[in-house]
Structure formats: C-alpha cells, structure tokens
Amino acid sequence: MGPNLSWRRVAFLVGLAVVYTAAGKLGLRLGLVNPSASPVWAPTGIALAAFIVVGNDAWPAIFGGALLYNLTTAGSLGTSLAIASGNTLEAFAGAYLVRRWAGGIHAFEQGGDVVRFAALGGIAATAISPTVGVTSLAAGGFAPWSDYFNIWVTWWLGDAAGALIVAPPLILWTDRRRVLWTWRRLAEAAALFVSLTVLGSLAFGPLGGPSLGFLCIPLLIWAALRFGPRVAATAAAVLAAIAVAQVMDTLASLPKVQANTQLLLLQTFMAVTSVTILVLAAVSLERRRGERRLRALATTDPLTGLANYRLFVAELQTEIKRAQRTSRGFALVFFDLDGLKQINDQHGHMAGNEALCRLAESIRSTCREIDTPARFGGDEFAIVLPEADEVEALGVAQRVRARLGEDATTPTLSTSVGVALYPRDGDTIESLIGTADRALYGMKQARP
C-alpha cells in the first residue's frame, strides 16, 4: 500500500505542477506593466488551495511550476528562483494563517471565518510574493526602480484576487461530503449557471462594460441563499472568468497602462463580490444549521437522543389519521425502567442518567426505520409501531428486555412493559396511553 500511495502522491504533485504552470503561463500573457506581473493571477488561488487541502507537501509542485513558467517568460535563473520562492512562501504563509485562525478547509462555513480567510490568506499573505518578486526583478535590472510601486500593486492585487476568487471553489469542491440533489434542484442549478453566463456576457461585453457587472449580483445572491458556499464560490469564479474574457477585446484598443488599470479594477470588483457572496452563503448556512438545531431541541430528548413528548404525541396523531384512512392499525409499547430511584440513591444521579441512556439505546437498536422510539417522561419510554399487531409488539418488548439482560454493565437493569393496540384499546391518544400505562403498572405490581 505504501508504494501505491507514494505513486499517487507523486502523480498528484506532477498534475498540480502542470496545472499551476499552465495557469501561470496564461496569466503572464496579461503582463502589461511588466512581463512577470499580471493583474489576473489564478496560480495564487491554486497554490493556496493546494497548501490548505494537501498540506505543506504541495511545495515542490508550486516551486517547480513557478520556476518553470518564469524561466520561460522573462528574467534570469536568479530572479526566477527568487520569484518561485516568494510564490511558495506566500502560499505556505496564507495556508498557515487560514488553518490557524480561519478554520482551514472549513473556512467557508461561518461568516467570520470567511472574513478572516479574506484578510489573512487573500490580503496579508499575498503581499509576500510581490515584495520578493519585484525586489528581485528591480535588483536584477529587469524592472526599473521607478516603476516598483506600480508593478508591486499590480502583482499584489492580481495575487489577492486569485486567492479570493480561485481558492474558495477549489477548497470547497475537495470536500467529499456527498450532496444529493433532486432533478428539480439540478434543473435550478443549471438555470442559475445559464442565466449567469448569459447575463455576465452581456454585462461585461461590448454592449455593457465592467460598470454593469453589478447586474449579476442578484444571481450570485441566488446561488448563495439557495445552494450554499460551494455553488456560490463556483458561480463567482465562473463570472470572474466570463468578465475577463469579455473585456479583453475592449482592452486591446487601450494603452497598456490604462488596460492594466481597468483589469485591476475589474479584478478588485470581482474579488470583493466573491468575498461578499461567500459571507452571505456562510451566514445563510449558519442560519440553516441553527434552525436544524432548534428543531432538534424542540423534538428530541437531550439526554437520550430519542423523540421527546412533543414529537411522540405528533407521531401518535399522524398514526391515528393514517390508520383511519387505511384501516390498518398500529401498536403502542410503553417501558418503565425498574428501580431508577434506588439506582440514583445507591450509585448517584449520573449512574441513573446512564441507566436511562442504556435503556434508550436498547429501544433504539430494536426499532425499525418506520418506528418512533420516544422518551415519554422521567423513567418512561414508548415506541409507536406502525401496522404492528400484539404479537409483533410483544416481540419488540421482549427483544428490548433481552438486550438489557445481556448488558453486563452495572447496575443491572430491568423494565416493565405495557402494550396498547389501535383501535382495539382506544381511538384517541389519551385512551391508548392510558391502556398502555395500566398494562405497564399491572406488570410492575404483579412482580414479587
């Protein structure tokens, strides 16, 4: 297994180096103020994502790719080595800061982490490469010192935009959690990206221009609120690519300095838009998680994890309506943990809570998917068994008691059981609960 893993890692690093080099060569075609400084720079996002996802082992691919595209573009071996070192150090520093203070690979799950990702990985760390690169170019005679600031700003903003636009979707799509979408959901996503492509082409094309890019923001908001950070980051990156492609014909007629300025403004607009949409998507995701937690708290017993009394009653109401509609009854099984007070007195209340959880686990492991196990209250539990008769209900009760008997944990536990059938023992919630409760206490009192 070791050799296979190492070969896979080598293959990944080679592939990363190829992609990084190709992105660098493509970006340097827009080196308008200097052959080594581009306002559109995707390699920074690729490198930052690689260091965050893979770890520091990604450095040979980044260093080698940067050295290769610089050697084949401009400068000398010395300046290429310096630039490659700066690019690698920039990605390393950005990844370290993001992992340390912005959640690492989970940076886009909370609004605060997105802001910290942007500030640390997208703005602060990206100052390293231009500082090292422009200084080496100026010292080597490949850039005049008088243009130092202009080249540095172009380099820095290009790197920052690359980190803020390209890195997020790459990081988010490495998450292996499966997303199961319905056909309707897939159709909505397709409509989103088709609309984004059409509107982006019009807004940034000859009929529009960069100043109309804001028209695409509602579509990005749609992506953030409906699909979450992964699709929102992808939509922002797709729109950025469309924007750059569409403005190239317009910029070709402008002087190089002016064209460079327009590209910087466009990249800044897209970077700010990307961060804003990612914050919105993260906040929306936090809100949905909070709603799920609140729903769970409202319907789940916090100690045992079973359904609470509210959900239990709701399920009983649902089963009564279903049984009335289909003429197929159901069973209700009650359990009472014997001797809970003695357990609390002799072993402490923590042992009592543990005993309740042991009974709950025995009940949960016995249930079918369609059953509803619940904590009725105190030391009483219940199971709603759809389309079950008395024999099946008593079988479930026997299996629960058997599991408790097999549990070697002390103190040993036992439980009393009561069963009620719909409609034989009642046609209301109160009558069913009353019948099951009386049967349970009948068993408890019959014991010696």
Buried (B, 14 or more C-beta within 10 A) or exposed (E): EEEEEEEEEEEBBEEBBEBBBBBBBBBBEBBBBBBBBBBBBBBBBBBBBBBBBBEEEBBBBBBBBBBBBBBEBBBBEEBBBBBBBBBBBBBBBBBBBBBEBBBBBEBBBBBBBBBBBBBBBBBBBBBBBBBBBBBBBBEBEBBEEEBBEBBBBBBBBBBBBBBBBBBBBBBBEEBEEEEEEEEEEEEBBEEBBEBBBEBBBBBBBEEBBBEBBEBBEEBBBBBBBBBBBBBBBBBBBBBBBBBBEBBEEBBEEBEEEEBBBBBBBBBBBBBEBBBBBBBBBBBBBBEEEEEEEEEEEEBBBEEBBBBBBEBBBEBBEEBBEBBEEEEEBBBBBBBBBBBBEEBBEEBEEEBBBBBBBBBBBBBBEBBEEEBBBBBBEEBBBBBBBBBBBEEBBBEBBEBBBEBBEEBEEEBEBEBBBBBBBBBEBBEEBEBBBBBBBBBBBEBBEEEE
